[in-house]
Structures are given as structure tokens and as C-alpha cells.
Amino acid sequence: MIGPDEATLSGRLNPIYLEGRPLLLEAPVARALGLRDGQIVQASVELRGETLKMLINGQMFDLPPGLRFRPGEDVWLRAHAKANGWLLRPVESQEDTTELSEATTVSMAVASSPTINTSRLLALSLRPPQTPALMSLFQPAQIAALFKTINSPELAALFQRMRLSMGAMNANDVETAIQNSGFWLEALLSQGKAIPLTDNKALLRKLLRAISDGDVQHKGKLEKALDDVEAAQVESLAAQTRGEISFSMVLPFIDANPVEIHFFRGARRPGEEKPPFTVNIHTNSDHLGEIWLKTSIARSAHVDMMMWAVREDVVNLARRHTEALSKRLRDAGLTMDSMRIFHSARPSLPESWSAPSGAMLDVSV
């Protein structure tokens, strides 16, 4: 993967030149970018002065004349390892580009952002991929105490607009919350777009500016929450260089404790099907206790689920409703191949986990 030093590298690099239609990249630079054979990367074309440049993984390259790229254009390139270097061929098929998510664009924006220096990026890259500080801050009692200290009705009302309702949540609400998670902040800025008022990361920075310098406790909590958001962005960049999709966020609620969500898809290997898309959900509910749910979706419509709960009554409740859940998934055009429920805290599991082949329904402990 590309290291923090390379990710923030500035200055001019001139290793790309035209060889027919593809671009030839020297091997040392390809290694610095963390390229893999067959990987698809997104690049943006910019005009700096009179020179056409391309931005890939936070590094800016001069492009020779004669290319058909236009300033402001986003280009998808597939990397091919050759004996004399690496070829980057533009990808024409929309199908090839669907393997990457918007997280790729966000990650590149974070890596190239001048506001994050090398030491900061290194520190963020060493943080674990969880968001405990942000989860804690968004607990109803914690956030209420913070707003009481700040005494800003405007910011309190803004946060109220950001919160979802667990009892009346729909797909559009979740989509809006994900867009407001703070994950896209740098990408929006890099594109010259306005930042939504309900952006989580922007709100955290406003709260930091509003907090008193003497309030060390709340200031420290806000700084750690920001670290959680930015560490998730950096992890997404590292995953992208491995050909993976990975990003985490925390959703606040009006009528429930916050929920942590992690989206993941492993790298696709040549000649193999796309790996399953995984959604991990974690919350510590006042009514249900601590719960973890891992959902893997393969072949577009086949679902494997695993659930961990620390309370026995919640485990029994989940088992009683397994068949109802399976029916609801069928009604939505999905097939539940497995549902495994455990009376325990979730252990550390590899993201690449998938259920054994063959349909099954296992609700045993």
C-alpha cells in the first residue's frame, strides 16, 4: 500500500509519458502508488498554468501533449504490470468502474489535502479502525452535556436536524445520513461544492471553535471524535490501494443510541467473482444491550448474516423472528442463505468471512 509519506508527497513527478493510447508508469513510482496488476484507479485531470496534469492517489503528474483528456475530467485507469514498467489504460466500460465506490474519490481527496501533514496522516493511519470516541460523543447524555456547556441554540438545532429516528427510519433517511457523515467533506471541497450544513465533520469543527479554551474535557472528546472520522478516511485510502472498499461512520439518533456502520468489500482477484459486500453494524442500546450484526451480500441477492448479543433475552427474541426476517428479505428480492446468532460479544473476525457453501439456516449458539 502507499505509505503516509507518499500519500502526502508534493512536488513535480514526471514518470508518465504517452505510448500510443496507454500511459507508461515507471516501476518505482507504481510501487510508491501501491498499484496492483489489474487494479482500477480513478485519476483527475487538471490544468495548472499551461500544463496538463493528472492526480493519482495524491500524487500529481505532468502529462505530455497529445492526450484527449480534458481539464476537470475524471478518468478511470486499469494498471497492467509489464517487464519495462506499468501501463495505465483508460477504462471505457462502465461495468469495470462499478467495482469502486465514492469512497475512492474521498480517500484521494484526503490524501492530497494540504490541511493534513505527514505526521498527522501517519498518526491517523496507526489508529484502530473503530470509532469509539465518536460513538461515545453521540450518546444522548454526552451530547446533551456538551450542548449545555457550549450554550449554542443554533448548533443544537443543527445537530437535531442531523439525527435519525429509529422508529421511523427509511432508506432515504439512511442515504442522507451517510452523505452527512463527514466522509465526503474533502471531496466536496476539492470539487468546489458547498458543504451541507448537516455535515458531521463540519459540525464537530464548529463545536470545537465554540467550546471554551478552558473546557479541556469536552475539547479533548471533540478532538478524539474528529480523529475517528479522519482515521476512517485514511483507512479508506489504504483499502483503496489494495483494491478494496472500506469506510466507517457513526449515525446519531433521536430515540436511540448511536449506531456504528462499516462497509467493506475485498479486492477482486482475476478470474474470480466479486467478493461479497459486507455491512457491519454495532450499537449499545438502552433497551437491547450491546449488539453486533454482520451482513454479507454475494451474487447481488444472496445474504448471509451473523449476530452477536450479550443479553440472552435478545438472542431468544432474534431467533423467534428469524423466519419473519427471511420472508421480508424474500419480499425484497433477496435470499437469506444463513442466519447465525450467538449469545456473546463479537470476536475479532476477518472481513473476508463468508458462510459455508450451500443454503442453511443455523440459529444455534
KOLFI-46393 format. One record per residue (C-alpha): x, y, z; residue in one letter. Coordinates in pm, 1 decimal. Example, Ala and Ser with C-alpha at 12.3 -4.5 7.8 and 13.67 -1.06 7.14 Angstrom:
residues 2
@x: 1230.0	y: -450.0	z: 780.0	rest: A .
@x: 1367.0	y: -106.0	z: 714.0	rest: S .
//
This chain:
residues 365
@x: 0.0	y: 0.0	z: 0.0	rest: M .
@x: 103.1	y: 358.4	z: -40.2	rest: I .
@x: 261.2	y: 489.4	z: 276.2	rest: G .
@x: 174.1	y: 814.6	z: 451.7	rest: P .
@x: 485.2	y: 987.1	z: 317.0	rest: D .
@x: 397.1	y: 903.8	z: -40.9	rest: E .
@x: 32.6	y: 989.4	z: 9.9	rest: A .
@x: 116.3	y: 1347.3	z: 101.7	rest: T .
@x: 407.0	y: 1385.5	z: -136.4	rest: L .
@x: 407.9	y: 1719.7	z: -312.1	rest: S .
@x: 621.3	y: 1848.7	z: -590.8	rest: G .
@x: 657.6	y: 1751.7	z: -953.7	rest: R .
@x: 694.7	y: 1397.4	z: -1077.5	rest: L .
@x: 745.2	y: 1325.2	z: -1446.1	rest: N .
@x: 743.0	y: 947.4	z: -1488.4	rest: P .
@x: 443.5	y: 916.2	z: -1724.4	rest: I .
@x: 466.2	y: 950.9	z: -2098.6	rest: Y .
@x: 247.8	y: 859.4	z: -2393.1	rest: L .
@x: 295.7	y: 528.4	z: -2567.0	rest: E .
@x: 9.1	y: 510.0	z: -2812.5	rest: G .
@x: -311.0	y: 523.3	z: -2611.9	rest: R .
@x: -188.4	y: 380.7	z: -2276.0	rest: P .
@x: 31.8	y: 564.9	z: -2030.9	rest: L .
@x: 360.7	y: 412.9	z: -1917.4	rest: L .
@x: 446.6	y: 442.9	z: -1548.9	rest: L .
@x: 792.9	y: 365.6	z: -1415.7	rest: E .
@x: 808.6	y: 73.8	z: -1171.0	rest: A .
@x: 938.6	y: 271.3	z: -866.8	rest: P .
@x: 653.2	y: 518.6	z: -894.4	rest: V .
@x: 399.5	y: 238.0	z: -940.6	rest: A .
@x: 529.6	y: 83.2	z: -618.0	rest: R .
@x: 500.3	y: 416.1	z: -437.3	rest: A .
@x: 138.8	y: 440.5	z: -553.2	rest: L .
@x: 68.2	y: 90.3	z: -427.7	rest: G .
@x: -59.2	y: -28.6	z: -765.6	rest: L .
@x: -152.1	y: -391.3	z: -825.1	rest: R .
@x: -178.6	y: -568.6	z: -1156.4	rest: D .
@x: -535.0	y: -537.3	z: -1285.9	rest: G .
@x: -634.3	y: -270.2	z: -1033.1	rest: Q .
@x: -863.4	y: 11.7	z: -1146.1	rest: I .
@x: -781.0	y: 356.6	z: -1009.7	rest: V .
@x: -950.8	y: 689.6	z: -1051.8	rest: Q .
@x: -750.0	y: 991.7	z: -1162.0	rest: A .
@x: -847.4	y: 1352.8	z: -1214.8	rest: S .
@x: -713.0	y: 1576.1	z: -1489.9	rest: V .
@x: -623.9	y: 1934.2	z: -1404.0	rest: E .
@x: -477.3	y: 2229.0	z: -1588.9	rest: L .
@x: -208.7	y: 2406.5	z: -1386.0	rest: R .
@x: -91.4	y: 2709.1	z: -1576.9	rest: G .
@x: -38.0	y: 2578.4	z: -1928.9	rest: E .
@x: 48.3	y: 2223.6	z: -1821.5	rest: T .
@x: -194.9	y: 1934.5	z: -1821.8	rest: L .
@x: -159.5	y: 1729.7	z: -1502.8	rest: K .
@x: -309.9	y: 1412.1	z: -1364.0	rest: M .
@x: -373.2	y: 1340.9	z: -995.0	rest: L .
@x: -348.6	y: 976.1	z: -888.1	rest: I .
@x: -354.2	y: 869.6	z: -521.6	rest: N .
@x: -245.6	y: 1212.3	z: -404.5	rest: G .
@x: 46.1	y: 1247.5	z: -649.2	rest: Q .
@x: 47.3	y: 1497.6	z: -934.2	rest: M .
@x: 199.4	y: 1403.6	z: -1270.3	rest: F .
@x: 278.5	y: 1610.9	z: -1577.8	rest: D .
@x: 109.2	y: 1475.6	z: -1890.1	rest: L .
@x: 258.0	y: 1511.0	z: -2236.9	rest: P .
@x: 67.3	y: 1689.6	z: -2513.4	rest: P .
@x: -149.1	y: 1487.3	z: -2749.7	rest: G .
@x: -380.7	y: 1327.9	z: -2494.4	rest: L .
@x: -754.1	y: 1360.7	z: -2534.7	rest: R .
@x: -814.1	y: 1420.6	z: -2167.1	rest: F .
@x: -988.6	y: 1745.7	z: -2073.1	rest: R .
@x: -922.3	y: 1956.3	z: -1761.7	rest: P .
@x: -1169.4	y: 1871.4	z: -1488.5	rest: G .
@x: -1230.9	y: 1524.1	z: -1627.8	rest: E .
@x: -1228.2	y: 1216.6	z: -1404.0	rest: D .
@x: -1050.0	y: 923.0	z: -1567.4	rest: V .
@x: -1061.5	y: 554.5	z: -1476.3	rest: W .
@x: -739.3	y: 364.8	z: -1547.1	rest: L .
@x: -655.3	y: -4.1	z: -1524.1	rest: R .
@x: -298.6	y: -87.5	z: -1416.9	rest: A .
@x: -103.7	y: -358.0	z: -1603.9	rest: H .
@x: 239.9	y: -477.6	z: -1489.7	rest: A .
@x: 488.3	y: -512.0	z: -1778.0	rest: K .
@x: 854.2	y: -607.9	z: -1795.5	rest: A .
@x: 960.7	y: -248.3	z: -1868.9	rest: N .
@x: 715.8	y: -72.7	z: -1636.1	rest: G .
@x: 343.9	y: -37.1	z: -1578.8	rest: W .
@x: 77.8	y: 51.6	z: -1834.1	rest: L .
@x: -224.9	y: 256.6	z: -1734.0	rest: L .
@x: -504.2	y: 204.2	z: -1984.9	rest: R .
@x: -820.9	y: 416.9	z: -1976.3	rest: P .
@x: -1126.3	y: 205.7	z: -1892.2	rest: V .
@x: -1411.8	y: 250.6	z: -2134.3	rest: E .
@x: -1671.2	y: 14.5	z: -1983.7	rest: S .
@x: -1896.5	y: 147.3	z: -1710.8	rest: Q .
@x: -1919.6	y: -208.1	z: -1577.9	rest: E .
@x: -1549.3	y: -206.6	z: -1493.9	rest: D .
@x: -1579.8	y: 107.7	z: -1287.6	rest: T .
@x: -1867.5	y: -8.4	z: -1069.6	rest: T .
@x: -1623.6	y: -201.7	z: -851.6	rest: E .
@x: -1513.9	y: 123.7	z: -694.5	rest: L .
@x: -1725.1	y: 338.5	z: -469.4	rest: S .
@x: -1731.4	y: 709.2	z: -399.3	rest: E .
@x: -1500.8	y: 627.8	z: -108.9	rest: A .
@x: -1215.9	y: 611.9	z: -360.8	rest: T .
@x: -1268.1	y: 975.1	z: -456.6	rest: T .
@x: -1299.6	y: 1076.2	z: -93.7	rest: V .
@x: -981.9	y: 895.6	z: 4.5	rest: S .
@x: -779.7	y: 1060.7	z: -270.6	rest: M .
@x: -908.6	y: 1399.9	z: -160.5	rest: A .
@x: -799.3	y: 1328.3	z: 197.1	rest: V .
@x: -455.1	y: 1212.1	z: 85.9	rest: A .
@x: -390.6	y: 1519.3	z: -125.2	rest: S .
@x: -536.2	y: 1766.1	z: 121.9	rest: S .
@x: -277.8	y: 2024.2	z: 231.2	rest: P .
@x: -450.4	y: 2050.3	z: 570.7	rest: T .
@x: -323.6	y: 1706.6	z: 680.0	rest: I .
@x: 53.0	y: 1693.8	z: 723.0	rest: N .
@x: 268.3	y: 1383.1	z: 709.1	rest: T .
@x: 296.0	y: 1326.8	z: 1084.3	rest: S .
@x: -78.9	y: 1374.5	z: 1127.3	rest: R .
@x: -150.4	y: 1127.7	z: 847.5	rest: L .
@x: 90.0	y: 874.7	z: 997.0	rest: L .
@x: -75.0	y: 903.2	z: 1339.3	rest: A .
@x: -419.7	y: 855.2	z: 1185.1	rest: L .
@x: -304.0	y: 552.9	z: 986.3	rest: S .
@x: -190.4	y: 382.1	z: 1308.6	rest: L .
@x: -526.0	y: 421.4	z: 1482.8	rest: R .
@x: -752.8	y: 116.6	z: 1504.7	rest: P .
@x: -1038.2	y: 113.9	z: 1252.2	rest: P .
@x: -1310.8	y: 165.1	z: 1513.4	rest: Q .
@x: -1482.2	y: 491.2	z: 1609.3	rest: T .
@x: -1526.7	y: 466.8	z: 1988.8	rest: P .
@x: -1481.9	y: 838.4	z: 2064.1	rest: A .
@x: -1743.9	y: 942.1	z: 1808.4	rest: L .
@x: -1982.1	y: 671.5	z: 1933.8	rest: M .
@x: -1937.0	y: 798.2	z: 2289.1	rest: S .
@x: -1980.9	y: 1163.8	z: 2192.9	rest: L .
@x: -2309.5	y: 1091.3	z: 2012.6	rest: F .
@x: -2458.8	y: 916.0	z: 2316.1	rest: Q .
@x: -2768.3	y: 1123.0	z: 2413.1	rest: P .
@x: -2639.4	y: 1208.1	z: 2760.4	rest: A .
@x: -2290.1	y: 1301.3	z: 2635.2	rest: Q .
@x: -2407.3	y: 1526.5	z: 2352.5	rest: I .
@x: -2667.2	y: 1691.6	z: 2578.5	rest: A .
@x: -2396.5	y: 1777.2	z: 2833.0	rest: A .
@x: -2177.4	y: 1920.2	z: 2556.7	rest: L .
@x: -2450.4	y: 2148.6	z: 2420.8	rest: F .
@x: -2534.9	y: 2260.6	z: 2772.1	rest: K .
@x: -2171.8	y: 2367.7	z: 2815.1	rest: T .
@x: -2149.6	y: 2542.1	z: 2477.9	rest: I .
@x: -2494.1	y: 2704.8	z: 2512.0	rest: N .
@x: -2545.8	y: 2747.8	z: 2137.7	rest: S .
@x: -2911.8	y: 2700.1	z: 2035.8	rest: P .
@x: -2809.9	y: 2728.1	z: 1669.6	rest: E .
@x: -2563.1	y: 2437.7	z: 1683.6	rest: L .
@x: -2800.6	y: 2233.6	z: 1899.5	rest: A .
@x: -3078.5	y: 2279.6	z: 1642.3	rest: A .
@x: -2836.7	y: 2186.6	z: 1364.3	rest: L .
@x: -2744.3	y: 1860.5	z: 1536.2	rest: F .
@x: -3111.0	y: 1787.3	z: 1597.7	rest: Q .
@x: -3170.7	y: 1803.1	z: 1221.5	rest: R .
@x: -2891.5	y: 1551.0	z: 1164.0	rest: M .
@x: -3033.8	y: 1283.1	z: 1392.2	rest: R .
@x: -3239.8	y: 993.3	z: 1260.2	rest: L .
@x: -3546.4	y: 837.3	z: 1416.7	rest: S .
@x: -3508.7	y: 464.8	z: 1484.4	rest: M .
@x: -3885.8	y: 425.2	z: 1490.0	rest: G .
@x: -3948.7	y: 597.5	z: 1156.4	rest: A .
@x: -3632.1	y: 534.0	z: 957.2	rest: M .
@x: -3640.8	y: 468.0	z: 582.8	rest: N .
@x: -3384.8	y: 415.3	z: 306.0	rest: A .
@x: -3377.6	y: 784.9	z: 210.7	rest: N .
@x: -3300.1	y: 882.0	z: 570.8	rest: D .
@x: -3007.3	y: 640.3	z: 581.1	rest: V .
@x: -2873.3	y: 766.8	z: 247.7	rest: E .
@x: -2889.8	y: 1127.4	z: 368.8	rest: T .
@x: -2719.6	y: 1037.1	z: 695.7	rest: A .
@x: -2436.9	y: 863.1	z: 511.1	rest: I .
@x: -2390.7	y: 1168.0	z: 288.7	rest: Q .
@x: -2375.8	y: 1383.8	z: 603.8	rest: N .
@x: -2129.1	y: 1154.7	z: 784.4	rest: S .
@x: -1830.2	y: 1384.5	z: 722.6	rest: G .
@x: -1663.9	y: 1128.3	z: 499.4	rest: F .
@x: -1713.3	y: 1335.5	z: 184.8	rest: W .
@x: -1603.4	y: 1672.7	z: 324.4	rest: L .
@x: -1265.9	y: 1699.6	z: 147.2	rest: E .
@x: -1405.6	y: 1558.9	z: -176.8	rest: A .
@x: -1675.1	y: 1826.9	z: -182.6	rest: L .
@x: -1420.4	y: 2098.8	z: -107.0	rest: L .
@x: -1186.2	y: 1974.4	z: -380.0	rest: S .
@x: -1474.4	y: 1991.9	z: -629.2	rest: Q .
@x: -1567.4	y: 2344.6	z: -522.2	rest: G .
@x: -1905.1	y: 2233.3	z: -388.8	rest: K .
@x: -2084.4	y: 2372.0	z: -85.4	rest: A .
@x: -2066.3	y: 2173.2	z: 238.1	rest: I .
@x: -2409.7	y: 2069.1	z: 374.5	rest: P .
@x: -2499.5	y: 2239.4	z: 699.6	rest: L .
@x: -2568.5	y: 1896.0	z: 846.8	rest: T .
@x: -2223.0	y: 1752.2	z: 772.5	rest: D .
@x: -2094.8	y: 1569.8	z: 1083.2	rest: N .
@x: -1730.4	y: 1663.6	z: 1044.5	rest: K .
@x: -1811.9	y: 2028.5	z: 977.8	rest: A .
@x: -2031.2	y: 2030.7	z: 1288.9	rest: L .
@x: -1752.2	y: 1883.9	z: 1502.1	rest: L .
@x: -1519.3	y: 2162.9	z: 1390.2	rest: R .
@x: -1785.3	y: 2426.0	z: 1466.8	rest: K .
@x: -1826.0	y: 2276.6	z: 1812.8	rest: L .
@x: -1450.3	y: 2289.4	z: 1866.0	rest: L .
@x: -1446.2	y: 2658.3	z: 1777.0	rest: R .
@x: -1741.0	y: 2724.6	z: 2008.1	rest: A .
@x: -1600.1	y: 2540.6	z: 2311.2	rest: I .
@x: -1420.8	y: 2737.7	z: 2577.3	rest: S .
@x: -1041.4	y: 2700.2	z: 2582.4	rest: D .
@x: -1064.5	y: 2613.8	z: 2948.7	rest: G .
@x: -1303.7	y: 2324.5	z: 2891.4	rest: D .
@x: -1027.6	y: 2068.1	z: 2842.8	rest: V .
@x: -1254.1	y: 1766.7	z: 2894.5	rest: Q .
@x: -1507.3	y: 1844.2	z: 2620.4	rest: H .
@x: -1240.1	y: 1977.9	z: 2387.9	rest: K .
@x: -1047.5	y: 1652.4	z: 2418.4	rest: G .
@x: -1360.4	y: 1447.8	z: 2339.1	rest: K .
@x: -1428.5	y: 1654.7	z: 2027.5	rest: L .
@x: -1069.3	y: 1621.5	z: 1907.0	rest: E .
@x: -1076.2	y: 1243.9	z: 1952.6	rest: K .
@x: -1409.6	y: 1224.5	z: 1767.7	rest: A .
@x: -1254.0	y: 1414.9	z: 1477.4	rest: L .
@x: -960.6	y: 1172.8	z: 1488.3	rest: D .
@x: -1208.2	y: 886.7	z: 1449.1	rest: D .
@x: -1360.3	y: 1041.9	z: 1136.2	rest: V .
@x: -1026.7	y: 1122.1	z: 974.8	rest: E .
@x: -872.7	y: 785.9	z: 1067.1	rest: A .
@x: -1166.2	y: 619.5	z: 889.3	rest: A .
@x: -1095.1	y: 832.9	z: 583.1	rest: Q .
@x: -726.3	y: 737.5	z: 584.5	rest: V .
@x: -814.5	y: 368.9	z: 627.4	rest: E .
@x: -1037.8	y: 400.7	z: 321.9	rest: S .
@x: -739.7	y: 531.1	z: 124.6	rest: L .
@x: -524.0	y: 239.8	z: 237.2	rest: A .
@x: -801.1	y: -4.0	z: 141.5	rest: A .
@x: -836.9	y: 156.4	z: -199.7	rest: Q .
@x: -469.7	y: 97.2	z: -276.4	rest: T .
@x: -534.7	y: -272.9	z: -204.3	rest: R .
@x: -831.9	y: -274.1	z: -440.3	rest: G .
@x: -1080.1	y: -286.5	z: -151.3	rest: E .
@x: -1376.2	y: -74.7	z: -45.7	rest: I .
@x: -1382.5	y: 18.3	z: 322.1	rest: S .
@x: -1537.4	y: 305.7	z: 512.2	rest: F .
@x: -1685.7	y: 355.6	z: 858.5	rest: S .
@x: -1925.0	y: 607.4	z: 1007.1	rest: M .
@x: -2149.4	y: 672.8	z: 1307.2	rest: V .
@x: -2518.5	y: 762.7	z: 1275.7	rest: L .
@x: -2682.0	y: 964.2	z: 1558.8	rest: P .
@x: -3045.3	y: 903.9	z: 1658.3	rest: F .
@x: -3314.6	y: 1099.9	z: 1838.6	rest: I .
@x: -3479.0	y: 797.8	z: 2002.0	rest: D .
@x: -3184.0	y: 556.0	z: 2033.4	rest: A .
@x: -2813.9	y: 535.8	z: 2098.3	rest: N .
@x: -2579.4	y: 591.4	z: 1801.9	rest: P .
@x: -2502.2	y: 315.9	z: 1551.8	rest: V .
@x: -2160.5	y: 243.8	z: 1402.1	rest: E .
@x: -2161.8	y: 115.3	z: 1042.7	rest: I .
@x: -1870.0	y: -26.6	z: 845.6	rest: H .
@x: -1895.4	y: -107.6	z: 473.6	rest: F .
@x: -1641.0	y: -343.9	z: 321.1	rest: F .
@x: -1568.2	y: -530.9	z: 1.1	rest: R .
@x: -1246.3	y: -722.4	z: -53.0	rest: G .
@x: -1027.1	y: -698.4	z: -360.3	rest: A .
@x: -1145.9	y: -880.9	z: -667.9	rest: R .
@x: -896.5	y: -1135.7	z: -795.5	rest: R .
@x: -855.7	y: -1212.3	z: -1165.4	rest: P .
@x: -1085.3	y: -1487.8	z: -1285.8	rest: G .
@x: -1297.4	y: -1485.0	z: -968.1	rest: E .
@x: -1640.8	y: -1348.0	z: -887.4	rest: E .
@x: -1675.4	y: -1024.0	z: -699.6	rest: K .
@x: -1621.8	y: -1083.8	z: -327.0	rest: P .
@x: -1925.3	y: -1029.4	z: -102.7	rest: P .
@x: -2018.1	y: -679.7	z: 6.8	rest: F .
@x: -2025.0	y: -667.2	z: 387.4	rest: T .
@x: -2206.2	y: -431.3	z: 622.6	rest: V .
@x: -2108.9	y: -440.8	z: 992.5	rest: N .
@x: -2340.5	y: -271.8	z: 1242.2	rest: I .
@x: -2267.6	y: -211.9	z: 1611.3	rest: H .
@x: -2471.0	y: -38.5	z: 1879.7	rest: T .
@x: -2519.0	y: -44.3	z: 2256.6	rest: N .
@x: -2889.8	y: 0.8	z: 2303.3	rest: S .
@x: -3051.2	y: 103.5	z: 2630.4	rest: D .
@x: -3332.1	y: -143.1	z: 2557.4	rest: H .
@x: -3149.7	y: -434.0	z: 2389.6	rest: L .
@x: -2794.3	y: -410.8	z: 2520.6	rest: G .
@x: -2486.1	y: -436.6	z: 2301.7	rest: E .
@x: -2546.4	y: -587.5	z: 1957.4	rest: I .
@x: -2327.3	y: -660.8	z: 1655.9	rest: W .
@x: -2462.2	y: -761.1	z: 1314.4	rest: L .
@x: -2260.9	y: -870.1	z: 1011.8	rest: K .
@x: -2441.2	y: -895.9	z: 677.8	rest: T .
@x: -2265.0	y: -1027.8	z: 368.3	rest: S .
@x: -2429.8	y: -994.3	z: 27.1	rest: I .
@x: -2295.5	y: -1212.7	z: -253.2	rest: A .
@x: -2405.1	y: -1262.4	z: -613.4	rest: R .
@x: -2620.5	y: -949.1	z: -582.2	rest: S .
@x: -2904.9	y: -1113.9	z: -392.1	rest: A .
@x: -2775.4	y: -1383.6	z: -152.5	rest: H .
@x: -2749.9	y: -1280.5	z: 212.4	rest: V .
@x: -2551.3	y: -1438.3	z: 497.0	rest: D .
@x: -2599.4	y: -1290.5	z: 844.2	rest: M .
@x: -2428.1	y: -1323.8	z: 1179.6	rest: M .
@x: -2550.0	y: -1162.3	z: 1501.6	rest: M .
@x: -2392.5	y: -1132.9	z: 1845.4	rest: W .
@x: -2582.6	y: -1009.8	z: 2152.6	rest: A .
@x: -2470.8	y: -1002.6	z: 2515.4	rest: V .
@x: -2823.6	y: -1043.4	z: 2653.9	rest: R .
@x: -2988.8	y: -1386.0	z: 2640.3	rest: E .
@x: -3342.5	y: -1246.8	z: 2603.0	rest: D .
@x: -3230.4	y: -1053.7	z: 2294.4	rest: V .
@x: -3078.7	y: -1370.3	z: 2145.8	rest: V .
@x: -3406.8	y: -1556.2	z: 2200.3	rest: N .
@x: -3602.7	y: -1267.8	z: 2052.1	rest: L .
@x: -3384.5	y: -1269.1	z: 1740.9	rest: A .
@x: -3428.1	y: -1643.8	z: 1696.3	rest: R .
@x: -3806.9	y: -1615.3	z: 1715.7	rest: R .
@x: -3808.1	y: -1354.9	z: 1440.3	rest: H .
@x: -3557.2	y: -1520.6	z: 1205.5	rest: T .
@x: -3822.6	y: -1667.6	z: 977.0	rest: E .
@x: -4005.1	y: -1335.3	z: 958.5	rest: A .
@x: -3681.3	y: -1165.4	z: 859.3	rest: L .
@x: -3619.2	y: -1427.8	z: 591.3	rest: S .
@x: -3967.9	y: -1364.0	z: 448.6	rest: K .
@x: -3914.2	y: -987.9	z: 441.4	rest: R .
@x: -3587.9	y: -1036.8	z: 255.6	rest: L .
@x: -3762.5	y: -1264.4	z: 3.9	rest: R .
@x: -4026.2	y: -998.3	z: -49.1	rest: D .
@x: -3742.6	y: -756.1	z: -128.6	rest: A .
@x: -3591.5	y: -996.6	z: -382.1	rest: G .
@x: -3314.9	y: -1128.6	z: -153.2	rest: L .
@x: -3239.6	y: -1483.6	z: -42.5	rest: T .
@x: -3115.2	y: -1544.0	z: 311.4	rest: M .
@x: -2874.3	y: -1837.4	z: 286.4	rest: D .
@x: -2777.9	y: -1836.7	z: 654.3	rest: S .
@x: -2853.1	y: -1668.1	z: 984.9	rest: M .
@x: -2625.0	y: -1744.0	z: 1280.0	rest: R .
@x: -2699.1	y: -1595.3	z: 1621.5	rest: I .
@x: -2453.8	y: -1602.0	z: 1914.1	rest: F .
@x: -2503.9	y: -1523.2	z: 2281.7	rest: H .
@x: -2171.8	y: -1342.6	z: 2329.3	rest: S .
@x: -1975.1	y: -1033.6	z: 2239.4	rest: A .
@x: -1846.7	y: -1033.7	z: 1885.6	rest: R .
@x: -1495.2	y: -1178.1	z: 1850.0	rest: P .
@x: -1242.1	y: -1038.4	z: 1605.7	rest: S .
@x: -1324.0	y: -1181.4	z: 1263.6	rest: L .
@x: -1160.2	y: -1129.8	z: 924.7	rest: P .
@x: -1362.5	y: -915.0	z: 687.8	rest: E .
@x: -1334.4	y: -1184.9	z: 424.8	rest: S .
@x: -1558.3	y: -1421.5	z: 626.6	rest: W .
@x: -1831.7	y: -1595.2	z: 428.6	rest: S .
@x: -2073.3	y: -1868.2	z: 524.2	rest: A .
@x: -2008.1	y: -2228.3	z: 416.2	rest: P .
@x: -2132.0	y: -2313.5	z: 69.6	rest: S .
@x: -2487.1	y: -2440.7	z: 40.5	rest: G .
@x: -2805.9	y: -2294.5	z: 180.6	rest: A .
@x: -2856.6	y: -2333.0	z: 552.1	rest: M .
@x: -3028.8	y: -2176.1	z: 847.8	rest: L .
@x: -2828.6	y: -2210.1	z: 1167.4	rest: D .
@x: -2955.1	y: -2035.6	z: 1480.0	rest: V .
@x: -2762.0	y: -2242.9	z: 1732.0	rest: S .
@x: -2525.5	y: -2085.6	z: 1980.6	rest: V .
//
